[in-house]
Amino acid sequence: MDAVAAANILTASLQAGRVSVADLARVQRRREVPTRVIQAIVNVMQDRLLKAALDPNGSFTFPTFLGWPLVRKLPPLLFGFGIRPEHVKDGA
């Protein structure tokens, strides 16, 4: 997703041979929120699920809702397509 956003934003500047810091800042602004959201989700999953599951002193059982079909399908969709899906623009 980051590469597609960068291509969409930077194509004209790259073709003209003049990419500015402002152009790069546009890419960062476009991708910063989705990246932070995904990182936060991963951190929560790691802290709440993986730590508990790997604790040798604990008796962890996975929450029942993790077996629900929608919940099983949501993480792959979220991580695969992202919070803000990007699509290649014509000419990019």
C-alpha distances in whole Angstrom, upper triangle without the diagonal:
4,5,5,6,9,10,11,12,14,15,19,19,19,21,23,23,23,20,21,20,20,17,15,16,14,11,12,13,10,8,11,13,10,10,14,14,12,14,17,17,17,20,22,22,23,26,27,27,26,29,31,31,31,34,37,40,38,38,35,34,31,31,32,29,27,29,28,26,23,23,22,20,18,16,15,13,12,10,9,8,8,10,8,7,6,8,10,13,16,17,14
4,5,5,6,9,10,11,12,14,17,17,16,19,21,21,20,17,18,17,17,14,12,13,12,8,9,11,9,6,10,12,10,9,13,14,13,14,17,18,18,20,22,23,23,26,28,28,27,29,32,32,32,35,38,40,39,39,36,36,33,33,34,31,29,31,31,29,26,26,25,23,21,19,18,17,15,13,12,11,10,12,10,10,8,11,11,14,17,17,14
4,5,5,6,9,10,10,11,15,15,14,16,19,19,18,16,17,17,17,14,12,14,13,9,11,14,11,10,13,15,13,13,16,18,16,18,21,21,21,23,26,26,26,29,31,30,30,32,35,34,34,37,40,43,41,42,39,39,35,36,37,34,32,33,33,31,29,28,27,25,23,21,19,19,17,15,14,13,13,15,13,12,9,10,10,12,15,15,11
4,5,5,6,9,10,10,14,15,14,16,19,19,19,16,18,18,18,14,13,15,13,10,12,14,11,10,14,16,14,14,18,18,17,19,22,22,22,25,27,27,28,31,32,32,31,34,36,36,36,39,42,45,43,44,40,39,36,36,37,34,32,33,33,30,28,28,27,24,22,21,19,18,17,16,14,12,12,14,11,9,6,7,6,9,12,12,9
4,5,5,6,8,10,13,14,14,16,18,18,18,15,16,16,15,12,11,12,9,7,9,10,7,7,11,13,12,12,16,17,16,18,21,21,22,24,26,27,28,30,32,32,32,34,36,36,37,40,43,45,43,44,40,40,37,36,37,34,32,34,33,31,28,28,28,25,23,22,21,19,17,16,15,13,12,13,10,9,6,8,8,9,13,13,10
4,5,5,6,8,11,11,11,13,15,15,15,11,13,13,13,9,8,10,9,6,9,11,9,9,12,15,14,14,17,19,18,20,22,23,24,26,28,28,29,31,33,34,33,35,38,38,38,41,44,46,45,45,42,42,39,39,40,37,35,37,36,34,32,31,31,28,26,24,23,22,20,19,18,16,15,16,14,13,10,11,10,11,14,13,10
4,6,5,5,9,10,9,11,14,14,14,12,14,15,15,11,11,13,12,9,12,14,12,12,16,18,17,17,20,22,21,23,26,26,26,29,31,31,32,34,36,36,35,38,40,40,40,43,46,49,47,48,44,44,41,41,42,39,37,38,38,35,33,33,32,29,27,26,24,23,22,20,19,17,17,18,15,14,10,10,8,9,11,10,6
4,6,6,9,10,11,12,14,15,15,13,15,16,15,11,12,14,11,9,13,13,11,12,16,17,17,17,21,22,21,23,26,26,27,29,31,32,33,35,37,37,37,39,41,41,42,45,48,50,48,49,45,45,41,41,42,39,37,38,37,35,32,32,32,29,27,26,25,23,22,21,19,17,17,17,14,13,9,8,6,6,9,9,5
4,6,8,8,10,12,13,14,13,10,12,12,11,7,8,10,7,7,10,11,9,11,14,17,16,17,20,21,22,23,26,27,27,29,31,32,33,35,37,37,37,39,42,42,42,45,48,50,49,49,46,46,42,42,43,40,38,40,39,37,34,34,34,31,29,28,27,25,23,22,21,19,18,18,15,15,11,12,10,9,12,11,8
4,6,5,6,8,10,10,10,7,9,11,10,7,8,11,9,8,12,13,12,14,16,19,19,19,22,24,24,25,28,29,29,31,33,34,35,37,39,39,39,40,43,43,44,46,49,51,50,51,48,48,44,44,46,42,40,42,42,40,37,36,36,33,31,30,29,27,26,24,23,21,21,21,18,17,14,14,12,12,13,11,8
4,6,5,6,9,10,10,9,12,14,14,10,12,14,13,12,15,17,15,16,20,22,21,22,25,26,26,27,30,31,31,33,36,36,37,39,41,41,41,43,46,45,46,48,51,54,52,53,50,49,46,46,47,44,42,44,43,40,38,38,37,34,33,31,30,28,27,26,24,22,22,23,20,18,15,14,11,10,11,8,6
4,5,5,6,9,9,9,12,14,13,10,13,15,13,13,17,18,17,19,22,24,24,24,27,29,29,30,33,34,34,36,39,39,40,42,44,44,44,46,49,49,49,52,55,57,56,56,53,53,49,49,50,47,45,47,46,43,41,41,41,38,36,35,33,31,30,29,28,25,25,26,22,21,17,16,14,12,12,9,8
4,5,5,6,5,5,8,11,11,8,10,13,12,12,16,17,17,18,21,24,24,24,27,29,29,30,32,34,34,36,38,39,40,42,44,44,44,45,48,48,48,51,54,56,55,56,53,53,50,50,51,48,46,48,47,45,42,42,42,39,37,35,34,32,31,30,28,27,26,26,23,22,19,19,16,15,15,13,11
4,5,5,6,6,10,12,13,10,11,15,14,13,16,19,18,19,21,25,24,24,27,29,29,30,33,34,34,35,38,39,39,41,43,44,43,45,48,48,47,50,53,55,54,55,52,52,49,49,50,48,45,47,47,44,42,41,41,38,36,35,33,32,31,29,28,26,26,27,24,23,19,19,16,15,16,13,10
4,5,8,9,13,16,16,13,15,18,17,16,20,22,21,22,25,27,27,27,30,32,32,33,36,37,37,39,41,42,42,44,47,47,46,48,51,50,50,53,56,59,57,58,55,55,52,52,53,50,48,49,49,46,44,44,43,40,38,37,35,34,33,31,30,28,28,29,26,24,21,20,16,15,15,11,10
4,6,8,11,15,15,13,15,18,17,17,21,22,22,23,26,29,29,29,31,34,34,34,37,39,39,40,43,44,44,46,48,49,48,50,53,53,53,55,58,61,60,61,57,57,54,54,55,52,50,52,51,49,46,46,46,43,41,40,38,36,35,34,32,31,30,31,28,27,23,22,19,18,17,14,13
4,7,10,13,14,12,14,17,17,17,20,22,22,23,25,28,29,28,31,33,33,33,36,38,38,39,42,43,43,45,47,48,47,48,52,52,51,54,57,59,58,59,56,56,53,54,55,52,50,52,51,49,47,46,46,43,41,39,38,37,35,34,32,31,31,31,28,28,24,24,21,20,20,16,15
4,6,10,11,10,11,14,15,15,18,19,20,21,23,26,27,27,29,31,32,32,35,37,36,38,41,42,42,44,46,47,46,47,50,51,50,53,56,58,57,58,55,55,52,53,54,51,49,51,51,49,46,45,45,43,40,39,38,36,35,33,32,31,30,30,27,27,24,24,21,20,21,18,16
4,7,8,6,8,11,11,12,14,16,16,18,19,23,23,23,25,28,28,28,31,33,33,34,37,38,38,40,42,43,42,43,47,47,47,49,52,54,53,55,52,52,49,49,51,48,46,48,47,46,43,42,42,40,37,35,34,33,31,30,29,28,26,27,24,24,21,21,19,19,20,17,15
4,5,5,7,9,10,11,13,14,16,17,18,22,23,22,24,27,28,28,30,32,32,33,36,37,37,39,42,43,42,43,46,47,47,49,52,54,53,54,51,52,49,49,51,48,46,48,48,46,43,42,42,40,38,36,35,34,32,30,30,29,27,27,24,25,22,23,21,21,22,20,18
4,5,5,6,9,10,10,12,14,16,16,19,21,20,21,24,25,25,27,30,30,30,33,35,35,36,39,40,39,40,43,44,44,46,49,51,50,52,49,49,46,46,48,45,44,46,46,45,42,40,41,39,36,34,34,33,30,29,29,28,25,25,23,24,22,23,22,22,24,22,19
4,5,5,6,9,10,10,12,14,15,18,20,20,21,24,25,25,27,29,30,30,33,35,35,36,39,40,40,41,44,45,45,46,50,51,50,52,49,49,46,46,48,45,43,46,45,44,41,39,40,38,35,33,33,32,29,28,29,27,24,24,21,22,20,22,21,20,22,21,18
4,5,5,7,9,10,11,13,14,17,19,18,20,23,24,24,26,28,29,30,32,34,34,36,38,39,39,40,43,44,44,46,49,51,50,51,48,48,45,45,46,43,41,44,43,42,39,38,38,36,33,32,31,29,27,26,26,24,22,22,19,20,17,18,17,17,19,17,15
4,5,5,6,9,10,11,12,15,17,16,18,20,21,21,24,26,26,27,30,31,31,33,35,36,36,37,40,40,40,42,46,48,47,48,45,45,42,42,44,41,39,42,41,40,37,36,36,34,31,29,29,28,25,24,24,23,21,20,18,19,17,18,18,18,20,19,16
4,5,5,6,9,10,10,13,15,15,16,19,20,20,22,24,25,26,28,30,30,31,34,35,35,36,39,40,40,42,45,47,45,47,44,44,41,41,43,40,38,41,40,39,36,35,36,34,31,29,29,28,25,24,24,23,20,19,17,19,17,19,19,19,22,21,18
4,5,5,6,9,10,12,14,14,16,18,20,20,22,24,25,26,28,30,31,32,34,35,35,37,39,40,40,42,46,48,46,47,44,44,41,40,42,39,37,40,39,38,34,34,34,32,29,28,28,26,23,23,23,21,18,18,15,16,14,16,16,16,19,18,16
4,6,5,6,8,11,12,12,14,16,17,18,20,22,23,24,26,27,28,30,32,33,32,34,37,37,38,40,43,45,44,45,41,41,38,38,40,37,35,37,36,35,32,31,31,29,26,25,24,23,21,20,20,18,16,15,13,14,12,14,14,15,18,17,14
4,5,5,6,9,10,10,11,14,15,15,17,20,20,21,24,25,26,27,29,30,30,31,34,35,35,37,41,42,41,42,39,39,36,36,38,35,33,36,35,34,31,30,31,29,26,24,24,23,20,19,20,18,16,15,13,15,14,17,17,18,21,21,18
4,6,5,8,10,10,11,14,15,16,17,20,21,22,24,25,26,27,29,31,31,32,35,36,36,38,42,43,42,43,39,40,37,36,38,34,33,36,35,34,31,30,31,29,25,24,24,23,20,19,20,18,16,14,12,15,14,17,18,18,21,22,19
4,6,7,8,10,12,13,14,16,17,19,20,22,23,25,26,28,29,30,30,32,35,35,36,38,42,43,41,42,39,39,35,35,36,33,31,34,33,32,28,27,28,26,23,22,22,20,17,17,18,15,13,11,9,11,10,13,14,15,18,19,16
4,6,6,6,9,10,11,12,14,16,17,18,20,21,23,24,26,27,27,29,31,32,32,35,38,40,38,39,36,35,32,32,33,30,29,31,30,29,26,25,26,24,21,19,19,18,15,14,15,13,10,10,8,10,10,13,15,16,20,21,17
4,6,5,6,9,10,11,12,14,15,16,18,20,21,22,24,25,26,27,29,30,31,33,36,38,36,37,34,34,31,31,33,30,28,31,31,30,27,25,26,25,21,19,20,19,16,15,17,15,12,11,10,13,13,17,18,20,24,24,21
4,5,5,6,9,10,11,12,14,15,17,18,20,21,22,24,24,26,28,29,30,32,36,37,35,36,32,32,29,29,30,27,26,29,28,27,24,23,24,22,19,18,19,17,14,14,16,14,11,9,9,12,13,17,19,21,25,26,23
4,6,5,6,9,10,11,12,14,16,17,18,20,21,22,23,25,27,27,28,31,34,36,34,34,31,30,27,26,28,25,23,26,25,24,21,20,21,19,16,14,15,14,10,10,12,11,7,5,6,9,11,15,17,19,23,24,21
4,5,5,6,9,10,11,12,14,15,16,18,20,21,21,22,25,26,26,28,32,34,32,33,30,30,27,26,28,25,24,26,26,25,23,21,21,20,17,15,15,15,12,10,13,12,9,8,9,11,13,16,19,21,25,26,22
4,6,5,6,9,10,10,12,14,15,16,18,19,20,21,23,25,25,27,31,32,30,31,28,28,26,25,27,25,23,26,26,26,23,21,22,21,18,16,17,17,13,12,15,15,11,10,12,14,16,20,22,24,28,29,25
4,5,5,6,9,10,11,12,14,15,16,18,19,20,22,23,24,26,30,31,29,30,26,26,23,22,24,21,20,23,23,23,20,18,19,18,15,13,15,14,10,11,14,13,9,8,10,13,16,19,22,24,28,29,26
4,5,5,6,9,10,11,12,14,15,16,16,18,21,21,22,24,28,29,27,28,25,24,21,21,23,20,18,21,21,21,18,16,17,16,13,10,12,12,8,7,11,11,8,8,11,13,15,19,21,24,28,29,26
4,5,5,6,9,10,10,12,14,15,15,16,19,20,20,22,26,28,26,27,24,24,22,22,24,22,20,23,23,23,21,18,19,19,16,13,14,15,12,10,14,14,11,11,14,16,18,21,24,26,30,31,28
4,5,5,6,9,10,10,12,14,14,15,18,19,20,22,25,26,24,25,22,23,20,20,22,20,18,22,22,23,20,17,19,19,16,13,16,16,13,12,16,16,13,12,15,18,20,24,26,29,32,34,30
4,5,5,6,9,10,11,11,13,14,16,17,19,20,24,25,23,24,20,20,17,17,19,17,15,18,18,19,17,14,15,15,12,10,12,13,10,10,14,14,12,11,15,17,20,23,26,29,32,34,31
4,5,5,6,9,10,10,10,12,15,15,16,18,22,23,21,22,19,19,17,17,19,18,15,19,19,20,18,15,15,16,13,10,12,14,11,10,13,15,13,13,17,18,21,24,27,29,33,34,31
4,5,5,6,8,10,10,11,13,15,15,17,20,22,20,21,18,19,17,18,20,19,17,21,22,23,21,18,18,19,16,13,16,18,15,13,17,19,16,16,19,21,23,27,29,32,36,37,34
4,5,5,6,8,9,10,12,13,15,16,20,21,18,19,16,17,15,14,17,16,14,18,19,21,19,15,16,18,15,13,16,17,15,14,18,19,17,16,20,22,25,28,31,34,37,39,36
4,6,5,5,7,9,10,11,13,14,18,19,17,18,14,14,12,12,15,14,12,15,17,18,17,13,14,15,13,11,13,16,13,13,16,18,16,17,20,22,25,28,31,34,37,39,36
4,6,6,5,6,9,10,10,12,16,17,16,17,14,15,13,14,18,17,15,18,20,21,20,17,16,18,17,13,16,18,16,15,18,20,18,19,22,24,26,30,32,35,39,40,37
4,6,6,6,8,10,11,11,15,16,14,16,13,15,14,14,18,18,16,19,21,23,22,18,19,21,19,16,19,21,19,18,21,23,21,21,25,26,29,32,35,38,41,43,39
4,6,6,6,9,11,11,15,15,13,14,11,12,11,11,14,14,13,16,18,20,20,16,17,19,17,15,18,21,18,18,22,24,21,21,25,27,30,33,36,39,42,44,41
4,6,5,6,9,10,14,15,12,12,9,9,8,9,13,13,11,14,16,18,18,14,14,17,16,14,17,19,18,17,20,23,21,22,25,27,30,33,36,39,42,44,40
4,5,5,6,8,12,14,12,13,10,11,10,12,16,16,13,16,19,20,20,17,16,19,18,15,17,20,19,17,20,23,22,23,26,27,30,33,35,39,42,43,40
4,6,5,6,10,11,10,12,10,12,12,14,18,18,16,19,22,24,24,20,20,22,21,18,21,23,22,21,24,26,25,25,29,30,33,36,38,41,45,46,43
4,5,5,9,9,7,8,6,9,9,12,15,16,15,17,20,23,23,19,19,22,21,19,22,24,23,22,25,28,26,27,30,32,35,38,40,44,47,48,45
4,6,8,10,8,8,5,8,8,11,14,16,14,16,19,21,22,18,17,21,21,18,20,23,22,21,24,27,26,27,31,31,34,37,40,43,46,48,45
4,6,9,8,10,8,11,12,15,18,19,17,19,22,24,25,21,20,23,23,20,22,25,24,23,26,28,27,29,32,33,35,38,41,44,47,48,45
4,5,5,8,8,11,13,16,19,21,19,21,24,27,27,24,23,26,26,23,25,28,27,26,29,32,30,31,34,36,38,41,44,47,50,51,48
4,6,8,9,13,15,18,21,23,21,23,27,29,30,26,25,29,29,26,28,31,30,29,32,35,33,34,38,39,41,44,47,50,53,54,51
4,7,9,13,16,18,21,24,22,24,27,30,31,28,27,30,30,28,30,33,32,31,34,37,35,36,40,41,43,46,49,52,56,57,53
4,6,9,12,15,18,20,19,21,24,27,28,24,24,28,27,25,28,31,30,29,32,34,33,34,37,38,41,44,47,50,54,55,52
4,7,10,12,15,18,17,18,22,25,26,23,22,26,26,25,27,30,29,29,32,34,33,34,37,38,41,44,47,50,54,55,52
4,7,9,12,15,13,15,18,21,22,19,19,22,22,21,23,26,25,25,28,30,29,30,34,35,38,41,44,47,50,52,49
4,6,9,12,11,12,15,18,20,16,16,20,20,19,22,24,24,24,27,29,28,29,33,34,37,39,42,46,49,51,48
4,6,8,7,9,12,15,16,13,13,16,17,16,18,21,20,21,23,25,25,25,29,30,33,36,39,42,45,47,45
4,6,6,8,10,13,14,11,12,16,16,15,18,20,20,21,23,25,24,24,28,29,33,35,39,42,45,47,44
4,5,6,8,11,12,10,11,15,15,16,18,20,20,22,24,25,25,25,29,30,33,36,39,42,45,47,45
4,5,5,9,9,7,9,12,12,13,16,17,17,19,21,22,22,22,25,26,30,32,36,38,42,44,42
4,6,8,9,6,6,10,10,11,13,15,15,16,18,20,20,21,24,25,28,31,34,37,40,42,40
4,6,9,7,6,10,12,12,14,16,17,18,20,22,22,23,26,26,30,32,35,38,41,43,41
4,6,5,6,9,10,12,14,15,16,18,19,21,21,21,25,25,28,30,34,36,39,42,40
4,5,5,6,9,11,12,13,15,17,17,18,19,20,23,23,26,28,31,34,36,39,37
4,5,5,6,9,11,10,12,15,15,16,17,17,20,20,23,25,28,31,34,37,35
4,5,5,7,10,10,11,13,15,16,16,16,19,20,23,26,29,32,35,37,35
4,6,7,8,10,11,12,13,15,16,17,20,20,23,25,29,32,34,37,35
4,6,6,6,9,11,11,12,13,15,18,17,20,22,25,28,31,34,31
4,6,5,6,9,10,10,11,12,15,15,18,20,24,27,30,32,30
4,5,5,6,8,10,10,11,14,15,18,20,23,26,30,32,29
4,5,5,6,8,9,12,14,14,17,18,21,25,28,30,27
4,6,5,6,7,10,12,11,14,16,19,22,25,27,25
4,6,6,5,7,10,10,13,16,19,22,25,27,25
4,6,5,8,11,10,13,16,18,22,25,27,24
4,6,9,11,9,11,13,16,19,22,24,22
4,7,8,6,8,10,14,17,20,22,20
4,5,5,9,12,15,18,21,23,20
4,6,9,13,16,18,22,24,21
4,6,10,13,15,19,21,18
4,7,10,12,16,18,16
4,7,9,13,15,12
4,6,9,12,10
4,7,8,6
4,6,5
4,6
4
